Each structure stands twice: as structure tokens, then as C-alpha cells.
């Protein structure tokens, strides 16, 4: 059965990783200070979307002091739905599924890149996108995926 949501393309807009030269594995490693933000834009009334996902980890001096890496990255994905997909399904799927797809791509990229770094492979932690979407929707007072005035 074909998927209703397709990722048509993606680009890594920014990717920066810094290794902590003072970090030693004997220090207790904290889970890391991670920040995630995102933007979902729709092209008119068409079921075409662009999602930008920004991930920052250990950007504060304190967090970086006891972590192996500091990173900042941005990825943008371009998504479409199968023709005839109803609006309710689109609104339910675009945020959760689109963000999960992009985050998975970044997890693999970070793991692959850091495997060659001084402190070894870093696997980004799991993220509850359901909660992130709820918080953003509450802050904007609208369902994720709905067209806003600035989209």
C-alpha cells in the first residue's frame, strides 16, 4: 500500500558540530541540552508543504562543558500528499510524520559524521513530536498544518 505522505526532497541548510576537547568519558555524561524548533509552510491550497527543522544541542557553555559535542543544524524537507487525500488526514499527518522523517534523517547524518570524531558516534535522543506539536499549536492557537496568515 503506497504512503499518503511523500518526501519529495530535502536539503541540509546548516550543519555544525564542535567536539569538546576537555570532555573525558570518565565524567558522567548528561543527556544533553537539546532545543528543537520547526516551521511548517503550505503552498496555497495545494497539498504541498515545506518543513524546516532546527536542532541545537549543548549550545550553552555549561551544557557543553560536560558533553562530548555541541551541534547546530537545520534541515528542510519538501512533502506532498497523494492526490485525493482529505484535509483532515493531511492536518493529522503533516506535522507528526514530516517532522519524524526529517529528524530521522538528521539522526543518521549526525551518527555517521560523529563516528569519525574524537568521542565516537553520537545518536540524537528520541523526541516526543506529539508534545512539541501540541505546544506549538497552543502557542499559535491553531491546528498544525492549517494555513496561517503568514504562510
Buried (B, 14 or more C-beta within 10 A) or exposed (E): EEEBBEBEEBEEEEBEBEBBEEBEEEEEEEEBBBEBEBEBBBEEEEBBBBBBBBBBBBBEEEBBBBBBBBBBBBBBBBBBBEEEBEEEBBEBBBBBBBBEBBBEBBBEBBEEBBEEBEBEEBEBEEBEBEEBBEEBBEEEEEEBBBEEEEE
